[in-house]
Amino acid sequence: MGASSIALSGVHAASLRLDTAAHNVANIETPDFRRQQTLQRTLEPAGVATSVTQSDTTGAALERDLIDQQAASYEYMAALGVIRTENRMMGSLLDEEA
């Protein structure tokens, strides 16, 4: 599995985490609301799988959702950095071969 494939799974995971946190914040005032949670697990040989579950308890956790949004944005940017770097390296390799 190439670096781009691994990074793309990271982009997908970060996007899902952002979506989940945004959903939770948007529904903070909904009566009997149960938060969604994004679960991530490592795939072998590389990458990450994500799934969304619902909390067993009702109520908001705004601080958790804000932290998740910030962390997901950093993860997203890091994964995009990997993709950009691989593209630059591939371009340099092709320039050398040409």
Summary of the structure (lengths in Angstrom):
residues: 98
radius of gyration: 17.3
end to end distance: 25.5
largest distance: 63.5
contacts: 259
relative contact order: 0.22
helix: 61%
strand: 16%
